[in-house]
Amino acid sequence: MASKLSKIALGGLGLGAMSAAQAAVISLDFEGIAPYPNGNNVLIQEYYNGGTASNGNSGTNYGISFSANSLLICLNSTTVTCSNTSRGGLDPGSDEGGLFFLSGAQSIMNVAAGFDTGFSFNYVSLSQPGSVSVYDDLDGTGNLLATLNLSANAGSCPGYGAGFCPFSPIGVGFAGTAKSVSFAGVANQIVFDDITFGSVTPPVDTPVPATLALFGLGLAGLGLTRRKKA
């Protein structure tokens, strides 16, 4: 059906140069939900569903809502310490916020319109296993379409002051139409980021090395010089 997230066109979001298959991918990066840094007390709620997070902020309406215990976690940088979690500089475009929970055994994400094809995300767990399950009905009910078992994967990110670091990518394809996802584990022991629909691999924003950036500026300067001489 055209309403499924995997069929949504994102050209209006500045992605017109992408291929049709790439343009169908949607990723929730949990950036901008609250000012950075923050106190890890903002509930995500309806931020991606045309409503607001618990702080009153609203985001792009993807028709996606989160259970009442789903929290935004502030991720450490080399200069900011706001939790025990960080992306470790591996994804600078999505390194300020993630999803976690402090109560219960899972965070539920509902997608009323449904989605298909594939699903992926990044996660980190210090010492406890977790799992992610995809269902064809809301609130983690209906038929189970896919399950991913998550092992503890935290390593070392020198300079970031975070035990929960770095994140690992994981994804799964499935048949059918999913309407909810359970992000399960031990409360306060697992963090998720870049929840992605339509792809079995989450996106990665790789920084441009400073030398290449300077080289690019140099080329731009040459172009301006040539135009002036012409």
Residue frames as qw, qx, qy, qz and C-alpha x, y, z in Angstrom:
[[0.000, 0.887, 0.462, 0.000, 0.00, 0.00, 0.00],
 [0.364, 0.670, -0.037, 0.646, 1.15, 3.56, -0.70],
 [0.429, -0.833, 0.053, -0.346, 0.73, 4.47, 2.96],
 [0.910, -0.280, -0.079, 0.294, 3.51, 2.14, 4.11],
 [0.293, -0.867, 0.225, 0.333, 6.63, 3.91, 5.28],
 [0.599, -0.188, 0.588, 0.509, 8.78, 2.02, 2.79],
 [0.413, 0.573, 0.560, 0.432, 6.86, 3.75, -0.01],
 [0.092, -0.931, -0.196, 0.295, 7.15, 7.31, 1.32],
 [0.601, 0.544, 0.053, 0.582, 9.01, 9.72, -0.98],
 [0.488, -0.690, -0.179, 0.504, 11.37, 12.08, 0.82],
 [0.496, 0.448, 0.226, 0.709, 12.27, 14.41, -2.04],
 [0.156, -0.884, -0.184, -0.401, 10.74, 17.32, -0.12],
 [0.667, -0.724, 0.064, 0.163, 13.34, 16.84, 2.62],
 [0.037, 0.857, -0.475, -0.199, 16.25, 17.66, 0.35],
 [0.591, -0.240, 0.756, 0.146, 16.84, 14.10, -0.85],
 [0.690, 0.612, 0.077, -0.378, 15.84, 14.63, -4.48],
 [0.321, 0.683, -0.631, -0.180, 19.25, 13.59, -5.77],
 [0.404, -0.257, 0.866, -0.145, 18.95, 10.15, -4.23],
 [0.245, -0.023, -0.862, -0.442, 17.72, 7.10, -6.10],
 [0.639, -0.346, -0.274, -0.630, 14.12, 5.95, -5.62],
 [0.798, -0.225, -0.546, 0.123, 15.20, 3.05, -3.43],
 [0.422, 0.025, -0.440, 0.792, 17.36, 5.26, -1.23],
 [0.212, -0.305, 0.004, -0.928, 14.66, 7.92, -0.96],
 [0.698, -0.390, -0.461, -0.385, 12.29, 5.37, 0.58],
 [0.632, -0.133, -0.603, 0.469, 14.48, 4.95, 3.66],
 [0.323, -0.812, -0.021, -0.485, 13.45, 6.74, 6.87],
 [0.625, 0.002, -0.582, 0.520, 15.72, 6.96, 9.91],
 [0.436, -0.862, -0.150, -0.208, 14.85, 8.26, 13.37],
 [0.593, 0.368, -0.415, 0.584, 18.08, 9.75, 14.75],
 [0.545, -0.682, -0.435, 0.221, 16.67, 11.24, 18.01],
 [0.393, 0.004, -0.046, 0.918, 18.44, 14.52, 17.34],
 [0.098, -0.284, -0.164, -0.939, 16.73, 17.82, 18.22],
 [0.470, -0.555, -0.671, -0.144, 14.11, 16.37, 20.55],
 [0.469, -0.844, -0.179, 0.190, 15.63, 18.40, 23.41],
 [0.159, 0.921, -0.336, 0.117, 18.40, 20.99, 23.67],
 [0.905, 0.047, -0.265, 0.331, 21.87, 19.50, 23.93],
 [0.268, -0.002, -0.952, 0.149, 22.98, 18.63, 26.53],
 [0.601, -0.420, -0.154, -0.662, 19.95, 17.61, 28.57],
 [0.368, -0.435, 0.664, -0.484, 19.08, 15.70, 31.73],
 [0.218, 0.052, -0.963, -0.153, 17.91, 12.38, 30.20],
 [0.191, 0.304, 0.752, -0.552, 14.37, 13.02, 31.43],
 [0.439, 0.339, -0.172, -0.814, 12.54, 13.84, 28.20],
 [0.604, 0.211, 0.761, -0.105, 9.92, 11.28, 27.09],
 [0.123, -0.080, 0.647, 0.748, 9.79, 10.84, 23.30],
 [0.403, 0.457, 0.579, -0.541, 6.02, 10.19, 23.21],
 [0.582, 0.665, 0.468, -0.011, 4.43, 11.62, 20.03],
 [0.177, -0.692, 0.301, 0.632, 7.44, 13.61, 18.78],
 [0.062, -0.200, 0.771, 0.602, 7.48, 11.63, 15.49],
 [0.085, 0.438, 0.891, 0.089, 3.67, 11.35, 15.32],
 [0.028, -0.623, -0.378, -0.684, 2.50, 14.91, 14.73],
 [0.535, -0.802, -0.257, -0.062, 2.46, 15.60, 18.46],
 [0.036, 0.842, -0.411, 0.347, 5.15, 16.47, 20.96],
 [0.582, 0.058, -0.691, 0.425, 7.71, 15.02, 23.32],
 [0.463, -0.653, -0.546, 0.247, 7.18, 15.61, 27.04],
 [0.341, -0.384, -0.073, 0.855, 9.05, 18.93, 26.78],
 [0.343, 0.754, 0.284, -0.482, 6.62, 20.26, 24.15],
 [0.027, 0.542, -0.582, -0.606, 8.94, 19.95, 21.15],
 [0.826, 0.379, 0.349, -0.231, 7.65, 18.42, 17.92],
 [0.297, -0.392, 0.691, 0.530, 9.43, 16.81, 14.98],
 [0.349, 0.182, -0.640, -0.660, 8.66, 15.43, 11.54],
 [0.742, 0.020, 0.389, -0.546, 5.35, 13.57, 11.51],
 [0.235, 0.291, -0.883, -0.282, 6.21, 10.02, 10.42],
 [0.797, -0.211, -0.251, -0.507, 3.14, 8.52, 12.10],
 [0.687, 0.067, -0.657, 0.303, 5.39, 6.85, 14.71],
 [0.472, -0.725, 0.143, -0.481, 4.74, 6.89, 18.46],
 [0.425, 0.273, -0.780, 0.370, 6.61, 5.46, 21.45],
 [0.607, -0.512, -0.606, 0.036, 5.43, 3.85, 24.68],
 [0.324, -0.915, -0.077, -0.228, 5.17, 5.94, 27.85],
 [0.736, -0.593, 0.171, 0.278, 8.52, 4.75, 29.23],
 [0.750, 0.378, 0.175, 0.514, 10.59, 5.64, 26.13],
 [0.304, -0.872, 0.000, 0.383, 13.21, 8.26, 26.98],
 [0.533, 0.785, -0.186, 0.255, 15.71, 10.39, 25.12],
 [0.773, -0.472, 0.025, 0.424, 19.28, 9.81, 26.31],
 [0.142, 0.956, -0.241, -0.086, 21.93, 12.51, 25.98],
 [0.939, 0.140, -0.016, 0.315, 25.13, 11.18, 24.39],
 [0.490, -0.718, 0.161, 0.468, 28.60, 12.30, 25.48],
 [0.601, 0.761, -0.122, 0.211, 31.00, 14.17, 23.25],
 [0.693, 0.145, -0.339, 0.620, 34.67, 14.88, 23.93],
 [0.091, 0.303, -0.245, 0.917, 33.64, 18.10, 25.69],
 [0.589, -0.306, 0.045, -0.747, 30.20, 17.23, 27.14],
 [0.195, 0.000, -0.962, 0.192, 29.46, 14.55, 29.74],
 [0.528, -0.147, 0.047, -0.835, 25.72, 14.01, 30.18],
 [0.943, -0.095, 0.017, -0.318, 25.41, 10.21, 30.55],
 [0.547, -0.445, 0.687, 0.174, 27.49, 7.04, 30.39],
 [0.710, 0.408, 0.557, 0.139, 26.82, 6.61, 26.66],
 [0.064, 0.721, -0.296, -0.623, 28.44, 7.94, 23.48],
 [0.840, 0.534, 0.065, -0.075, 28.69, 7.29, 19.75],
 [0.733, -0.381, 0.322, 0.462, 32.45, 7.70, 20.14],
 [0.026, 0.658, -0.348, -0.668, 32.76, 10.05, 17.20],
 [0.357, 0.030, 0.861, 0.361, 31.73, 7.33, 14.72],
 [0.136, 0.610, 0.688, 0.368, 28.56, 9.10, 13.52],
 [0.183, -0.171, -0.208, 0.945, 28.85, 12.89, 13.96],
 [0.288, -0.220, -0.379, -0.851, 25.49, 13.50, 12.28],
 [0.725, -0.431, -0.363, -0.395, 23.67, 11.47, 14.94],
 [0.584, 0.117, -0.619, 0.512, 25.77, 11.72, 18.06],
 [0.129, -0.332, 0.337, -0.871, 23.68, 13.75, 20.53],
 [0.632, -0.114, 0.347, -0.684, 20.63, 11.58, 21.28],
 [0.294, 0.068, -0.934, -0.192, 19.36, 8.00, 21.46],
 [0.719, -0.342, -0.243, -0.554, 16.50, 5.87, 22.82],
 [0.294, 0.121, -0.875, 0.364, 16.52, 4.09, 26.21],
 [0.608, -0.555, -0.318, -0.470, 14.19, 3.22, 29.09],
 [0.001, -0.425, 0.673, -0.605, 14.50, 3.27, 32.87],
 [0.561, -0.028, 0.612, -0.557, 11.39, 1.25, 33.73],
 [0.874, 0.320, 0.121, -0.344, 9.85, -1.93, 32.39],
 [0.699, -0.212, 0.609, 0.309, 11.54, -4.47, 30.16],
 [0.467, 0.317, 0.593, 0.574, 10.96, -2.90, 26.76],
 [0.168, 0.483, -0.002, -0.859, 10.22, 0.23, 24.77],
 [0.505, 0.455, 0.725, 0.109, 7.44, -0.17, 22.19],
 [0.050, 0.343, -0.299, -0.889, 7.37, 1.72, 18.92],
 [0.509, 0.510, 0.672, -0.169, 4.05, 1.82, 17.02],
 [0.004, 0.238, -0.500, -0.832, 3.79, 2.51, 13.28],
 [0.556, 0.365, 0.527, -0.529, 0.06, 2.62, 12.55],
 [0.599, 0.608, -0.222, -0.471, 0.44, 2.81, 8.74],
 [0.956, -0.007, 0.275, 0.101, 2.79, -0.18, 8.73],
 [0.137, 0.790, -0.537, -0.261, 6.19, -0.72, 7.16],
 [0.981, 0.129, 0.148, -0.003, 7.84, -3.52, 5.19],
 [0.630, 0.685, -0.317, 0.181, 11.04, -4.61, 3.43],
 [0.696, 0.094, -0.477, 0.529, 13.58, -4.22, 6.21],
 [0.446, -0.871, -0.061, -0.195, 14.43, -2.72, 9.56],
 [0.730, 0.157, -0.339, 0.573, 17.72, -1.76, 11.21],
 [0.348, -0.922, -0.001, -0.173, 19.29, 0.30, 13.99],
 [0.418, 0.466, -0.594, 0.506, 22.42, 0.90, 16.03],
 [0.729, -0.632, -0.151, -0.214, 22.67, -0.26, 19.64],
 [0.323, 0.477, -0.668, 0.471, 25.04, -0.56, 22.59],
 [0.804, -0.532, -0.136, -0.228, 24.85, -2.69, 25.74],
 [0.094, -0.753, 0.606, -0.239, 27.52, -2.79, 28.42],
 [0.083, -0.295, 0.935, -0.176, 26.93, -6.26, 29.86],
 [0.529, 0.232, 0.685, -0.444, 23.30, -7.36, 29.41],
 [0.172, 0.163, 0.805, 0.544, 21.72, -9.04, 26.36],
 [0.396, 0.393, 0.242, -0.794, 18.63, -7.62, 24.70],
 [0.351, 0.276, 0.830, 0.333, 16.35, -8.30, 21.76],
 [0.303, 0.326, -0.080, -0.892, 14.28, -6.52, 19.17],
 [0.314, 0.294, 0.901, 0.064, 11.06, -8.06, 17.85],
 [0.224, 0.118, -0.324, -0.911, 8.90, -6.94, 14.93],
 [0.296, 0.343, 0.846, -0.279, 5.11, -7.55, 15.01],
 [0.047, 0.307, 0.634, 0.709, 2.29, -7.13, 12.53],
 [0.288, -0.785, -0.492, -0.241, -0.04, -5.41, 15.02],
 [0.032, -0.780, 0.201, -0.592, 0.26, -2.49, 17.41],
 [0.531, -0.661, 0.356, -0.392, 1.77, -2.56, 20.92],
 [0.016, -0.444, 0.894, -0.049, 3.95, -5.62, 20.31],
 [0.661, 0.134, 0.639, -0.369, 1.02, -7.90, 19.48],
 [0.750, 0.538, -0.121, -0.364, -0.07, -10.02, 16.53],
 [0.965, 0.179, 0.003, 0.190, 2.20, -12.25, 14.51],
 [0.473, -0.692, 0.351, 0.417, 5.95, -12.15, 15.13],
 [0.688, 0.723, -0.047, -0.045, 7.65, -11.20, 11.85],
 [0.651, 0.481, -0.396, 0.434, 11.29, -11.06, 12.98],
 [0.644, -0.762, 0.020, 0.057, 13.48, -11.18, 16.07],
 [0.521, 0.613, -0.421, 0.420, 17.07, -10.04, 16.61],
 [0.777, -0.560, -0.186, 0.219, 18.95, -11.25, 19.69],
 [0.222, 0.868, -0.237, 0.375, 21.42, -8.63, 20.88],
 [0.815, -0.220, -0.320, 0.430, 24.58, -9.49, 22.77],
 [0.351, -0.864, 0.021, 0.360, 26.58, -7.14, 24.98],
 [0.720, 0.518, 0.169, 0.429, 28.82, -5.18, 22.61],
 [0.116, -0.988, 0.097, -0.008, 30.36, -2.22, 24.42],
 [0.824, 0.204, -0.136, 0.511, 34.06, -1.70, 23.87],
 [0.464, -0.523, -0.110, 0.707, 36.24, 1.35, 24.31],
 [0.320, 0.819, 0.256, 0.402, 35.95, 4.94, 23.10],
 [0.557, -0.261, -0.211, 0.759, 38.96, 6.84, 24.49],
 [0.122, 0.058, 0.058, 0.989, 38.24, 10.48, 25.21],
 [0.383, -0.388, -0.451, -0.707, 34.45, 10.14, 25.45],
 [0.175, -0.195, 0.660, -0.705, 34.07, 9.08, 29.10],
 [0.764, 0.021, -0.004, -0.644, 31.39, 6.49, 28.35],
 [0.433, -0.203, 0.876, -0.065, 31.13, 2.81, 29.25],
 [0.636, 0.499, 0.577, -0.117, 28.30, 2.35, 26.75],
 [0.334, 0.840, -0.268, -0.334, 30.31, 2.92, 23.56],
 [0.220, 0.197, -0.336, -0.894, 30.58, 2.39, 20.61],
 [0.735, 0.268, 0.310, -0.540, 27.29, 1.41, 18.95],
 [0.278, -0.116, 0.878, 0.372, 26.97, -1.55, 16.56],
 [0.528, 0.220, -0.251, -0.781, 24.73, -1.70, 13.46],
 [0.227, 0.073, 0.971, -0.016, 22.28, -4.58, 13.01],
 [0.516, 0.236, -0.094, -0.818, 19.24, -5.21, 10.84],
 [0.378, 0.121, 0.918, -0.022, 16.81, -7.77, 9.48],
 [0.356, 0.045, -0.483, -0.799, 14.53, -8.27, 6.50],
 [0.323, 0.184, 0.848, -0.377, 11.07, -9.79, 6.81],
 [0.103, -0.310, -0.738, -0.590, 7.91, -10.68, 4.87],
 [0.226, -0.698, -0.676, 0.069, 4.61, -8.99, 5.64],
 [0.008, 0.720, 0.044, 0.692, 3.68, -5.61, 7.05],
 [0.472, -0.220, -0.608, 0.600, 4.92, -4.63, 10.51],
 [0.197, -0.804, -0.276, -0.489, 3.09, -2.21, 12.80],
 [0.485, -0.835, 0.189, -0.181, 5.13, -2.29, 16.01],
 [0.652, 0.387, -0.543, 0.361, 8.59, -3.05, 17.33],
 [0.723, -0.690, -0.044, -0.009, 9.66, -4.11, 20.82],
 [0.390, 0.634, -0.508, 0.434, 13.09, -2.88, 21.94],
 [0.830, -0.520, -0.137, -0.149, 13.71, -5.18, 24.89],
 [0.581, 0.332, -0.531, 0.520, 16.38, -5.60, 27.52],
 [0.499, -0.485, -0.516, 0.500, 17.31, -4.70, 31.07],
 [0.017, -0.966, -0.229, -0.117, 16.19, -1.17, 32.00],
 [0.161, -0.944, 0.276, 0.080, 19.03, 1.38, 31.88],
 [0.639, -0.381, 0.604, 0.285, 21.34, -1.20, 30.29],
 [0.515, 0.245, 0.647, 0.507, 20.77, -0.82, 26.54],
 [0.140, 0.675, 0.021, -0.724, 20.55, 2.17, 24.17],
 [0.586, 0.431, 0.618, 0.299, 19.29, 2.38, 20.56],
 [0.041, 0.658, -0.123, -0.742, 19.83, 4.92, 17.79],
 [0.226, 0.379, -0.588, -0.678, 19.17, 5.47, 14.06],
 [0.538, 0.260, 0.774, -0.211, 16.03, 3.32, 13.89],
 [0.153, 0.390, -0.522, -0.743, 15.70, 2.82, 10.14],
 [0.700, 0.357, 0.538, -0.305, 12.83, 1.60, 7.98],
 [0.706, 0.688, -0.009, -0.168, 13.26, 0.22, 4.47],
 [0.465, 0.660, -0.566, 0.163, 16.88, -0.86, 4.93],
 [0.915, -0.309, -0.234, 0.112, 18.66, -3.67, 6.76],
 [0.634, 0.010, -0.184, 0.751, 21.60, -1.29, 7.36],
 [0.153, -0.898, -0.288, 0.296, 21.32, 1.95, 9.37],
 [0.447, 0.827, -0.039, 0.339, 22.86, 5.08, 7.86],
 [0.685, -0.428, -0.070, 0.586, 26.29, 6.29, 8.89],
 [0.199, 0.975, 0.003, 0.103, 27.38, 9.92, 8.66],
 [0.824, -0.105, -0.001, 0.557, 31.14, 9.76, 8.12],
 [0.127, -0.900, 0.029, 0.415, 33.10, 12.97, 8.76],
 [0.672, 0.695, -0.064, 0.247, 35.15, 14.45, 5.92],
 [0.741, -0.256, -0.098, 0.613, 38.88, 14.45, 6.87],
 [0.114, -0.868, -0.059, 0.479, 40.15, 17.98, 7.50],
 [0.314, -0.356, 0.557, 0.682, 42.73, 17.68, 4.71],
 [0.228, 0.396, 0.774, 0.438, 40.03, 16.83, 2.16],
 [0.006, -0.867, -0.466, 0.175, 37.82, 19.65, 3.41],
 [0.204, -0.746, 0.185, 0.606, 40.67, 22.13, 2.98],
 [0.319, -0.058, 0.716, 0.618, 41.43, 20.70, -0.44],
 [0.173, 0.648, 0.716, 0.193, 37.80, 21.25, -1.42],
 [0.077, -0.906, -0.196, 0.367, 37.92, 24.84, -0.23],
 [0.317, -0.486, 0.460, 0.672, 41.08, 25.31, -2.25],
 [0.274, 0.270, 0.772, 0.505, 39.37, 24.07, -5.39],
 [0.056, 0.836, 0.542, -0.056, 36.42, 26.37, -4.71],
 [0.207, -0.802, 0.076, 0.555, 38.82, 29.28, -4.39],
 [0.322, -0.181, 0.646, 0.668, 40.46, 28.39, -7.71],
 [0.212, 0.562, 0.747, 0.284, 37.06, 28.32, -9.36],
 [0.046, -0.914, -0.302, 0.268, 36.23, 31.78, -8.05],
 [0.298, -0.606, 0.348, 0.650, 39.60, 33.08, -9.22],
 [0.315, 0.105, 0.742, 0.582, 39.08, 31.67, -12.72],
 [0.137, 0.755, 0.632, 0.107, 35.62, 33.20, -12.97],
 [0.148, -0.876, -0.078, 0.452, 36.95, 36.61, -11.95],
 [0.306, -0.404, 0.536, 0.675, 39.73, 36.45, -14.56],
 [0.299, 0.385, 0.773, 0.407, 37.24, 35.44, -17.23]]
